[in-house]
């Protein structure tokens, strides 16, 4: 142990006179570069409190004996947290549908976020909420870059609704999160990085044919197709449909 201590002392005595001046010189050269950064990013400890959002009491309006509409706004009349209004089950408020405002490269659009098991209640809620969408506004299915078989079928149904005019604005991938519609065909595929993928082209084409059959009823000039990715997986691509409120 004594030998180790002697060695440390020897190193300190021999190298400290060389290292310290060198370190000081480096620090002096770096000071002109460091000072502006300190000023720019303000490294002083400060606590910034987020401004409180002033909100009004929620407005509750009965829709039916089972459903009610709840609208929450800020004091200046803006939707609270981007939610225009909510329709919920009176007996179970966890069962609800929100009408929300989102933004994309084209500007503002409306979409719905739903947790409602009963399709009859969900249908009633949807009809009431679409009344709140201004004429000429865009409505689309969620904010994501892909749709499930269920969501795509829902969009096609809404294309038939006199409340909306459909408009195709490109294409998008189909994902694998569907649970009800076309599952006899879609279940032959798998989750391929959040997209619905098929190893067998014929399985993919079977789903494409079924989807096109429904699509042609509302948009005869549009088509669903399948394309092969770099890994040889067949993916489904559907028209990106936006609905314009009439």
VEXMAR-158863 format. One record per residue: z, y, x of N, C-alpha, C in turn; residue in one letter. Coordinates in steps of 0.02 Angstrom, whole numbers. Example, Ala and Ser with C-alpha at 12.3 -4.5 7.8 and 13.67 -1.06 7.14 Angstrom:
<recs>
<rec <390 -284 660> <390 -225 615> <390 -165 660> "A">
<rec <354 -112 642> <357 -53 684> <394 2 645> "S">
</recs>
This chain:
<recs>
<rec <0 -60 42> <0 0 0> <0 62 43> "X">
<rec <39 61 98> <42 118 143> <-26 132 174> "X">
<rec <-62 78 190> <-128 86 221> <-177 121 173> "X">
<rec <-171 103 108> <-215 134 58> <-200 208 51> "X">
<rec <-136 225 51> <-117 296 46> <-140 334 107> "X">
<rec <-134 302 165> <-157 335 226> <-232 347 223> "X">
<rec <-268 298 194> <-341 306 189> <-360 363 142> "X">
<rec <-324 368 84> <-336 423 37> <-323 490 70> "X">
<rec <-270 493 106> <-254 557 140> <-308 575 190> "X">
<rec <-332 524 225> <-384 535 275> <-448 562 242> "X">
<rec <-468 530 184> <-528 552 149> <-520 624 125> "X">
<rec <-462 639 96> <-450 708 72> <-455 759 128> "X">
<rec <-425 742 184> <-424 789 240> <-494 799 269> "X">
<rec <-534 745 270> <-600 749 301> <-652 781 255> "X">
<rec <-649 766 188> <-703 786 144> <-689 848 101> "X">
<rec <-625 863 89> <-608 920 47> <-638 985 74> "X">
<rec <-633 998 138> <-662 1061 164> <-737 1066 153> "X">
<rec <-771 1008 147> <-844 1009 137> <-862 1013 63> "X">
<rec <-826 972 22> <-843 966 -49> <-826 1029 -88> "X">
<rec <-767 1058 -76> <-745 1115 -116> <-792 1175 -110> "X">
<rec <-812 1196 -51> <-860 1252 -47> <-926 1237 -82> "X">
<rec <-947 1174 -76> <-1010 1154 -107> <-1005 1159 -183> "X">
<rec <-948 1135 -212> <-938 1139 -285> <-935 1211 -308> "X">
<rec <-901 1253 -270> <-896 1324 -288> <-965 1357 -289> "X">
<rec <-1007 1338 -240> <-1073 1367 -235> <-1116 1348 -296> "X">
<rec <-1111 1283 -316> <-1148 1259 -375> <-1126 1296 -438> "X">
<rec <-1059 1305 -445> <-1034 1339 -504> <-1058 1411 -507> "X">
<rec <-1058 1445 -450> <-1082 1515 -448> <-1155 1520 -469> "X">
<rec <-1195 1470 -448> <-1266 1471 -465> <-1278 1455 -540> "X">
<rec <-1232 1415 -569> <-1240 1397 -639> <-1214 1449 -688> "X">
<rec <-1170 1493 -665> <-1138 1542 -709> <-1188 1583 -749> "X">
<rec <-1242 1611 -717> <-1290 1651 -756> <-1324 1611 -812> "X">
<rec <-1329 1544 -804> <-1360 1503 -855> <-1311 1484 -910> "X">
<rec <-1247 1474 -892> <-1197 1452 -940> <-1174 1508 -986> "X">
<rec <-1165 1569 -959> <-1138 1624 -999> <-1178 1639 -1062> "X">
<rec <-1247 1643 -1057> <-1285 1656 -1119> <-1277 1600 -1171> "X">
<rec <-1270 1538 -1146> <-1261 1483 -1193> <-1195 1488 -1231> "X">
<rec <-1143 1509 -1194> <-1077 1517 -1226> <-1080 1571 -1280> "X">
<rec <-1114 1626 -1264> <-1121 1680 -1313> <-1162 1657 -1373> "X">
<rec <-1214 1618 -1359> <-1260 1598 -1412> <-1227 1551 -1462> "X">
<rec <-1191 1503 -1438> <-1162 1452 -1482> <-1090 1468 -1503> "X">
<rec <-1061 1523 -1477> <-995 1546 -1498> <-944 1489 -1497> "X">
<rec <-921 1472 -1437> <-876 1415 -1428> <-803 1431 -1445> "X">
<rec <-790 1492 -1469> <-721 1508 -1489> <-704 1467 -1550> "X">
<rec <-640 1447 -1554> <-618 1406 -1611> <-611 1450 -1673> "X">
<rec <-654 1435 -1721> <-650 1472 -1784> <-653 1423 -1841> "X">
<rec <-621 1438 -1896> <-623 1395 -1955> <-661 1432 -2010> "X">
<rec <-719 1403 -2028> <-760 1434 -2079> <-752 1395 -2144> "X">
<rec <-727 1428 -2194> <-718 1397 -2259> <-781 1405 -2301> "X">
<rec <-801 1350 -2332> <-860 1353 -2376> <-842 1394 -2438> "X">
<rec <-889 1437 -2458> <-875 1477 -2518> <-868 1432 -2579> "X">
<rec <-817 1446 -2620> <-806 1407 -2680> <-860 1422 -2732> "X">
<rec <-887 1369 -2763> <-936 1378 -2816> <-899 1392 -2881> "X">
<rec <-912 1450 -2909> <-880 1468 -2972> <-919 1437 -3029> "X">
<rec <-885 1396 -3068> <-919 1360 -3122> <-886 1373 -3189> "X">
<rec <-926 1366 -3241> <-902 1374 -3309> <-876 1308 -3336> "X">
<rec <-835 1308 -3387> <-813 1245 -3418> <-873 1207 -3445> "X">
<rec <-872 1141 -3443> <-930 1103 -3467> <-942 1113 -3542> "X">
<rec <-1006 1114 -3561> <-1025 1120 -3631> <-1041 1050 -3656> "X">
<rec <-1006 1028 -3707> <-1014 960 -3733> <-1043 963 -3804> "X">
<rec <-1100 929 -3814> <-1134 928 -3880> <-1146 856 -3900> "X">
<rec <-1124 835 -3960> <-1137 766 -3983> <-1212 754 -3992> "X">
<rec <-1236 696 -3970> <-1306 676 -3980> <-1311 624 -4036> "X">
<rec <-1262 579 -4037> <-1256 529 -4090> <-1183 509 -4095> "X">
<rec <-1169 458 -4136> <-1098 436 -4140> <-1076 402 -4075> "X">
<rec <-1124 384 -4032> <-1107 350 -3969> <-1119 393 -3907> "X">
<rec <-1163 443 -3913> <-1184 481 -3854> <-1166 555 -3860> "X">
<rec <-1154 585 -3802> <-1143 658 -3800> <-1178 687 -3739> "X">
<rec <-1200 750 -3746> <-1232 786 -3691> <-1182 833 -3659> "X">
<rec <-1177 829 -3593> <-1130 871 -3555> <-1171 914 -3507> "X">
<rec <-1162 980 -3511> <-1199 1026 -3468> <-1149 1067 -3427> "X">
<rec <-1157 1064 -3362> <-1113 1101 -3317> <-1154 1151 -3277> "X">
<rec <-1132 1214 -3278> <-1169 1266 -3242> <-1122 1310 -3202> "X">
<rec <-1151 1345 -3154> <-1113 1396 -3117> <-1108 1459 -3161> "X">
<rec <-1069 1508 -3138> <-1060 1569 -3178> <-1125 1608 -3187> "X">
<rec <-1173 1599 -3140> <-1237 1634 -3148> <-1288 1592 -3186> "X">
<rec <-1266 1537 -3218> <-1309 1498 -3262> <-1351 1445 -3228> "X">
<rec <-1341 1433 -3162> <-1380 1382 -3127> <-1349 1313 -3136> "X">
<rec <-1391 1260 -3138> <-1364 1192 -3144> <-1316 1176 -3087> "X">
<rec <-1260 1147 -3103> <-1211 1129 -3053> <-1234 1067 -3015> "X">
<rec <-1239 1074 -2948> <-1260 1019 -2904> <-1329 991 -2923> "X">
<rec <-1372 1035 -2950> <-1441 1015 -2966> <-1448 971 -3028> "X">
<rec <-1393 962 -3066> <-1396 921 -3127> <-1404 968 -3187> "X">
<rec <-1462 964 -3219> <-1476 1007 -3277> <-1430 989 -3334> "X">
<rec <-1425 925 -3349> <-1381 902 -3403> <-1371 827 -3397> "X">
<rec <-1318 802 -3428> <-1302 731 -3427> <-1291 707 -3498> "X">
<rec <-1318 649 -3514> <-1301 616 -3577> <-1263 553 -3560> "X">
<rec <-1204 546 -3590> <-1160 490 -3573> <-1134 456 -3636> "X">
<rec <-1113 394 -3627> <-1080 358 -3681> <-1011 388 -3691> "X">
<rec <-993 403 -3752> <-927 433 -3765> <-872 384 -3746> "X">
<rec <-883 320 -3759> <-832 269 -3746> <-828 249 -3673> "X">
<rec <-881 262 -3634> <-882 242 -3564> <-926 291 -3525> "X">
<rec <-895 342 -3497> <-932 396 -3465> <-967 375 -3400> "X">
<rec <-951 316 -3375> <-988 290 -3316> <-1059 271 -3335> "X">
<rec <-1070 259 -3399> <-1137 244 -3424> <-1170 311 -3443> "X">
<rec <-1217 333 -3401> <-1245 400 -3412> <-1315 405 -3383> "X">
<rec <-1350 458 -3404> <-1415 476 -3375> <-1414 550 -3359> "X">
<rec <-1431 567 -3297> <-1433 637 -3275> <-1505 661 -3272> "X">
<rec <-1518 721 -3296> <-1581 755 -3283> <-1570 802 -3225> "X">
<rec <-1608 793 -3170> <-1596 831 -3109> <-1658 869 -3088> "X">
<rec <-1647 919 -3045> <-1702 957 -3014> <-1705 938 -2940> "X">
<rec <-1766 922 -2917> <-1777 908 -2846> <-1831 954 -2818> "X">
<rec <-1841 949 -2754> <-1893 989 -2721> <-1933 945 -2673> "X">
<rec <-1998 954 -2672> <-2041 921 -2623> <-2092 971 -2596> "X">
<rec <-2145 945 -2564> <-2194 990 -2533> <-2232 1032 -2584> "X">
<rec <-2230 1012 -2648> <-2265 1050 -2700> <-2219 1097 -2739> "X">
<rec <-2155 1095 -2723> <-2107 1139 -2757> <-2057 1100 -2799> "X">
<rec <-2032 1130 -2852> <-1981 1099 -2894> <-2011 1046 -2940> "X">
<rec <-1971 994 -2953> <-1990 943 -3002> <-1926 917 -3035> "X">
<rec <-1934 884 -3091> <-1878 856 -3128> <-1880 780 -3122> "X">
<rec <-1821 749 -3121> <-1817 676 -3120> <-1752 654 -3151> "X">
<rec <-1746 591 -3167> <-1686 565 -3198> <-1653 513 -3155> "X">
<rec <-1587 514 -3158> <-1546 464 -3124> <-1504 428 -3177> "X">
<rec <-1513 363 -3183> <-1484 327 -3240> <-1439 270 -3221> "X">
<rec <-1382 266 -3256> <-1339 206 -3255> <-1322 193 -3328> "X">
<rec <-1366 158 -3364> <-1356 145 -3435> <-1386 77 -3451> "X">
<rec <-1345 30 -3471> <-1366 -39 -3481> <-1404 -51 -3545> "X">
<rec <-1384 -16 -3598> <-1415 -27 -3663> <-1481 11 -3669> "X">
<rec <-1538 -24 -3675> <-1603 10 -3677> <-1612 57 -3737> "X">
<rec <-1579 42 -3793> <-1585 85 -3853> <-1550 152 -3839> "X">
<rec <-1489 149 -3811> <-1453 209 -3793> <-1491 249 -3740> "X">
<rec <-1519 213 -3691> <-1556 246 -3638> <-1618 282 -3666> "X">
<rec <-1651 250 -3714> <-1710 281 -3745> <-1693 345 -3782> "X">
<rec <-1638 343 -3819> <-1615 403 -3855> <-1597 459 -3807> "X">
<rec <-1562 441 -3753> <-1542 490 -3702> <-1603 521 -3669> "X">
<rec <-1652 480 -3653> <-1713 504 -3620> <-1749 555 -3665> "X">
<rec <-1756 539 -3730> <-1791 584 -3776> <-1757 651 -3781> "X">
<rec <-1691 651 -3779> <-1655 714 -3784> <-1661 755 -3719> "X">
<rec <-1659 721 -3663> <-1661 756 -3599> <-1730 786 -3584> "X">
<rec <-1783 753 -3605> <-1850 780 -3589> <-1862 845 -3628> "X">
<rec <-1824 857 -3681> <-1830 920 -3718> <-1809 979 -3674> "X">
<rec <-1769 965 -3623> <-1743 1019 -3579> <-1791 1036 -3522> "X">
<rec <-1844 996 -3513> <-1892 1009 -3459> <-1941 1063 -3482> "X">
<rec <-1947 1118 -3445> <-1992 1172 -3466> <-2065 1150 -3466> "X">
<rec <-2104 1179 -3511> <-2175 1165 -3516> <-2211 1180 -3451> "X">
<rec <-2255 1135 -3429> <-2292 1145 -3367> <-2256 1119 -3305> "X">
<rec <-2193 1098 -3313> <-2155 1072 -3255> <-2174 1000 -3239> "X">
<rec <-2163 982 -3177> <-2178 913 -3155> <-2118 868 -3165> "X">
<rec <-2132 808 -3189> <-2080 757 -3196> <-2103 695 -3159> "X">
<rec <-2061 667 -3118> <-2080 605 -3083> <-2021 559 -3077> "X">
<rec <-2035 498 -3057> <-1985 445 -3054> <-1948 448 -2987> "X">
<rec <-1890 482 -2986> <-1849 484 -2927> <-1878 525 -2870> "X">
<rec <-1842 523 -2814> <-1861 564 -2756> <-1887 523 -2698> "X">
<rec <-1897 459 -2710> <-1913 415 -2654> <-1988 406 -2645> "X">
<rec <-2007 377 -2588> <-2077 369 -2571> <-2106 303 -2593> "X">
<rec <-2071 266 -2636> <-2097 203 -2662> <-2065 189 -2730> "X">
<rec <-2097 144 -2769> <-2070 126 -2835> <-2066 51 -2841> "X">
<rec <-2019 28 -2882> <-2015 -43 -2898> <-2062 -59 -2955> "X">
<rec <-2070 -122 -2971> <-2112 -142 -3028> <-2082 -112 -3093> "X">
<rec <-2016 -111 -3098> <-1984 -83 -3158> <-1999 -8 -3166> "X">
<rec <-1991 29 -3111> <-2002 101 -3114> <-2076 118 -3128> "X">
<rec <-2121 79 -3098> <-2193 91 -3109> <-2211 78 -3182> "X">
<rec <-2184 25 -3210> <-2196 10 -3281> <-2169 66 -3325> "X">
<rec <-2111 93 -3306> <-2081 148 -3344> <-2125 210 -3342> "X">
<rec <-2155 224 -3283> <-2200 281 -3277> <-2261 271 -3322> "X">
<rec <-2289 210 -3323> <-2347 196 -3364> <-2332 205 -3439> "X">
<rec <-2272 187 -3459> <-2252 196 -3529> <-2249 271 -3545> "X">
<rec <-2224 310 -3498> <-2218 382 -3510> <-2285 417 -3510> "X">
<rec <-2334 386 -3477> <-2402 414 -3479> <-2430 414 -3550> "X">
<rec <-2405 368 -3591> <-2428 364 -3661> <-2392 414 -3706> "X">
<rec <-2338 442 -3680> <-2297 489 -3718> <-2334 555 -3727> "X">
<rec <-2336 580 -3788> <-2371 643 -3801> <-2336 703 -3768> "X">
<rec <-2274 692 -3744> <-2237 746 -3712> <-2266 763 -3643> "X">
<rec <-2304 715 -3613> <-2326 723 -3544> <-2401 712 -3537> "X">
<rec <-2430 743 -3485> <-2499 729 -3464> <-2495 701 -3393> "X">
<rec <-2522 640 -3381> <-2517 610 -3314> <-2565 641 -3265> "X">
<rec <-2544 644 -3202> <-2587 670 -3149> <-2575 628 -3086> "X">
<rec <-2629 601 -3059> <-2625 560 -2997> <-2630 607 -2937> "X">
<rec <-2582 602 -2891> <-2580 648 -2833> <-2577 609 -2767> "X">
<rec <-2611 551 -2765> <-2610 510 -2704> <-2589 439 -2720> "X">
<rec <-2562 405 -2671> <-2539 337 -2681> <-2473 326 -2645> "X">
<rec <-2438 273 -2663> <-2374 257 -2633> <-2364 182 -2632> "X">
<rec <-2317 159 -2592> <-2303 87 -2586> <-2259 65 -2644> "X">
<rec <-2262 1 -2658> <-2215 -29 -2706> <-2159 -62 -2668> "X">
<rec <-2097 -52 -2690> <-2040 -83 -2656> <-2018 -147 -2691> "X">
<rec <-1969 -179 -2662> <-1950 -246 -2686> <-1887 -246 -2729> "X">
<rec <-1868 -187 -2756> <-1804 -183 -2793> <-1810 -197 -2868> "X">
<rec <-1869 -215 -2892> <-1878 -230 -2963> <-1837 -291 -2985> "X">
<rec <-1815 -289 -3049> <-1774 -344 -3074> <-1800 -374 -3139> "X">
<rec <-1843 -336 -3174> <-1865 -359 -3241> <-1940 -368 -3247> "X">
<rec <-1977 -315 -3238> <-2049 -316 -3251> <-2089 -352 -3196> "X">
<rec <-2136 -394 -3217> <-2182 -429 -3172> <-2147 -473 -3121> "X">
<rec <-2085 -494 -3136> <-2047 -532 -3086> <-2072 -603 -3075> "X">
<rec <-2109 -630 -3124> <-2138 -696 -3113> <-2188 -695 -3055> "X">
<rec <-2218 -636 -3043> <-2267 -628 -2989> <-2235 -595 -2927> "X">
<rec <-2195 -544 -2939> <-2165 -506 -2884> <-2114 -548 -2845> "X">
<rec <-2083 -596 -2878> <-2032 -637 -2845> <-2061 -682 -2790> "X">
<rec <-2127 -689 -2789> <-2159 -728 -2736> <-2163 -688 -2671> "X">
<rec <-2148 -623 -2675> <-2147 -581 -2616> <-2077 -574 -2587> "X">
<rec <-2070 -528 -2540> <-2005 -519 -2507> <-1999 -446 -2484> "X">
<rec <-1939 -428 -2463> <-1925 -361 -2440> <-1952 -352 -2369> "X">
<rec <-2005 -313 -2363> <-2036 -301 -2298> <-2023 -228 -2278> "X">
<rec <-1965 -216 -2247> <-1945 -147 -2228> <-1948 -100 -2288> "X">
<rec <-1912 -119 -2342> <-1907 -81 -2404> <-1973 -80 -2444> "X">
<rec <-2021 -120 -2424> <-2082 -126 -2463> <-2090 -198 -2487> "X">
<rec <-2126 -206 -2542> <-2139 -273 -2567> <-2197 -303 -2528> "X">
<rec <-2183 -359 -2494> <-2233 -391 -2451> <-2247 -463 -2472> "X">
<rec <-2307 -485 -2458> <-2328 -554 -2472> <-2360 -585 -2411> "X">
<rec <-2344 -647 -2398> <-2377 -683 -2343> <-2445 -709 -2365> "X">
<rec <-2449 -726 -2429> <-2511 -753 -2457> <-2549 -698 -2495> "X">
<rec <-2611 -686 -2475> <-2650 -633 -2508> <-2661 -647 -2582> "X">
<rec <-2669 -710 -2600> <-2681 -728 -2670> <-2620 -710 -2714> "X">
<rec <-2560 -719 -2687> <-2500 -700 -2724> <-2499 -624 -2735> "X">
<rec <-2518 -587 -2684> <-2521 -514 -2690> <-2573 -493 -2741> "X">
<rec <-2631 -526 -2741> <-2685 -509 -2787> <-2667 -525 -2860> "X">
<rec <-2627 -577 -2869> <-2605 -593 -2937> <-2563 -537 -2967> "X">
<rec <-2519 -509 -2926> <-2479 -452 -2949> <-2522 -390 -2959> "X">
<rec <-2569 -379 -2913> <-2615 -321 -2918> <-2653 -324 -2984> "X">
<rec <-2679 -383 -3002> <-2717 -391 -3064> <-2675 -375 -3125> "X">
<rec <-2612 -399 -3125> <-2567 -387 -3182> <-2550 -313 -3188> "X">
<rec <-2537 -280 -3132> <-2521 -209 -3132> <-2582 -168 -3155> "X">
<rec <-2641 -186 -3131> <-2702 -150 -3150> <-2716 -157 -3224> "X">
<rec <-2700 -214 -3253> <-2711 -224 -3324> <-2672 -173 -3365> "X">
<rec <-2610 -159 -3344> <-2569 -109 -3378> <-2592 -38 -3361> "X">
<rec <-2610 -27 -3298> <-2631 39 -3276> <-2694 63 -3312> "X">
<rec <-2741 17 -3323> <-2805 35 -3354> <-2797 60 -3425> "X">
<rec <-2741 43 -3457> <-2729 65 -3526> <-2716 141 -3529> "X">
<rec <-2692 169 -3474> <-2675 241 -3475> <-2716 282 -3425> "X">
<rec <-2734 251 -3369> <-2772 286 -3317> <-2829 240 -3293> "X">
<rec <-2883 237 -3332> <-2937 189 -3317> <-2974 203 -3251> "X">
<rec <-2968 263 -3224> <-3003 279 -3161> <-2959 267 -3099> "X">
<rec <-2899 242 -3108> <-2854 229 -3052> <-2845 154 -3042> "X">
<rec <-2825 135 -2981> <-2817 64 -2966> <-2757 51 -2921> "X">
<rec <-2726 -7 -2932> <-2676 -35 -2886> <-2715 -78 -2836> "X">
<rec <-2693 -79 -2773> <-2728 -119 -2723> <-2678 -151 -2675> "X">
<rec <-2701 -197 -2636> <-2660 -227 -2583> <-2694 -217 -2516> "X">
<rec <-2653 -201 -2466> <-2677 -191 -2397> <-2634 -231 -2349> "X">
<rec <-2664 -253 -2296> <-2629 -293 -2246> <-2602 -247 -2190> "X">
<rec <-2538 -255 -2173> <-2510 -214 -2120> <-2522 -245 -2051> "X">
<rec <-2495 -214 -1998> <-2507 -238 -1930> <-2478 -308 -1917> "X">
<rec <-2429 -328 -1957> <-2398 -394 -1949> <-2431 -447 -1991> "X">
<rec <-2485 -429 -2027> <-2519 -478 -2069> <-2489 -486 -2138> "X">
<rec <-2442 -441 -2157> <-2410 -444 -2222> <-2450 -403 -2272> "X">
<rec <-2460 -432 -2332> <-2497 -398 -2385> <-2449 -356 -2427> "X">
<rec <-2461 -290 -2428> <-2419 -243 -2465> <-2457 -216 -2526> "X">
<rec <-2418 -193 -2575> <-2447 -167 -2637> <-2444 -90 -2637> "X">
<rec <-2500 -59 -2653> <-2503 14 -2657> <-2525 35 -2727> "X">
<rec <-2486 81 -2756> <-2496 103 -2825> <-2512 178 -2826> "X">
<rec <-2544 202 -2879> <-2557 274 -2884> <-2490 312 -2889> "X">
<rec <-2487 368 -2856> <-2428 412 -2862> <-2440 457 -2923> "X">
<rec <-2405 442 -2976> <-2417 477 -3040> <-2361 528 -3053> "X">
<rec <-2382 589 -3066> <-2335 639 -3088> <-2351 658 -3159> "X">
<rec <-2300 673 -3197> <-2309 689 -3268> <-2297 764 -3278> "X">
<rec <-2345 797 -3311> <-2339 868 -3324> <-2316 877 -3396> "X">
<rec <-2262 914 -3405> <-2234 924 -3473> <-2282 966 -3515> "X">
<rec <-2299 939 -3574> <-2344 975 -3620> <-2306 1028 -3660> "X">
</recs>
